[in-house]
Amino acid sequence: MLDKRRASEFVDHLDLDDIHGCPLCLLELAWGMREGDKPRTGTLQRTASLVWPEIEAALRLSVVEARMREVPDAERALDDLDTRARRSPLVRAVVTRLAQRLVDETWEREVA
């Protein structure tokens, strides 16, 4: 199984462009991040539970592609998704990145 650190490192090897979560579902987490707050465990888990049905298939595909590229921990990531699903540290790491992407995209629009 993946721990938090390995999951965060593994996400760096995934193509997140095809993984989309509902912006409204990500908003609470993204808003806190925009304000400079560290994501709280409860908010992160709640957000992961909300977006899991939307991201599951695309995330699994991205992890399978990483396994085909022989990215370290890819097999462990797949097993973790099978075992812990939305409770996986990998899902929380991906959701954090999606929320950060929402912050970045929103901030760019505000600045422009």
N, C-alpha and C positions, 0 to 999 in steps of 0.2 A: 504494500500500500504506500501511497505517497504521503509525505509529511508536508507541512505548509511551505517550507523552504524549497523542497524539490518541486512541488506543484508550481510555485511562482517561477522558478527557473525553467521548467518545462513549457510554460505558457509562452515564453520568449521564442520557442521553436514552432509555434502554431500560427497558421494564417487565420487571423480573426476577422478578416474582411467579409467572410460569408457567414459569420455568426452574429445574429441580431437579436437583441432583446427589446421588449417593449420599453420605449423611453419613459413612459409614466411609471412603469414598474421599477425602473432604475433611478427614478428621480430622487427619492429620499436619500439613497446612498450617494448619488452624484452631488446632491446639494451639500451634504456634509463635507464631502471631499473638496468641493469648490470653496467652502468656508475655511478649509485648512484642517478639518478634523480628521483624525485617523478613523477608518471604518470600524464601527463597533460590531462586535461579534453577532449580537442579536439582529441588528439591521442587515448585516451581510447575509446571515442565514435566511432571514425572511425574504430578502431580495432574491437570493439564489433559488428559493422555493417557488417564487413567483415566475421567474423567467426560465426555469428548468424545462418545462414542457416546450417552450419555444426554441431553446438552444440545443436540446439533447441530440437530435439527429445530426445537425451541422457540427457540433463538437465531437461526436463520435467519429464522423468522417474525417475531421481534421486530425484527430489522434491516430486513426488508421493510416492516414497519409504520412504522419510523422513516423509511425512504425515502419512503413515501407522505405522511408529515407534513413532508417536505422538510428533515429534520434534516441539517445539514452533515456531510459525510464518510460518509453512509449508503451511497452507491454504492461508495465506496472500501472500506468495511467488507465489503460483499458480495463484492467482488472479492478482498479479502484472505482471506475465509473459503474462497472457491473455490480460491485459489492455495495458501494455507498451512494451511488447515483447523485442526487442533488445535495447530499451531505458531504460529498468529496471535497477535499481541499482544492482540487483542480477546478471544480465548478466555482468555488468561492474566488479563486484567483482569476478565472475568466470573467466572472461577473464584476469583479473589481476593475478589470481592464475595460470592460464595456462601459461601466459608469464613468471611468476616467475619460474615455473617448467621448461620451456625452458632454462632460464638462468642457473638454477641449473644443468640441464643435460649437457648443453654445457660447463659450468665451470668444471664439473667433468671430462669431456673428455679432456679438455685443461690441467688440472692438472695431469692427469694420464699418 
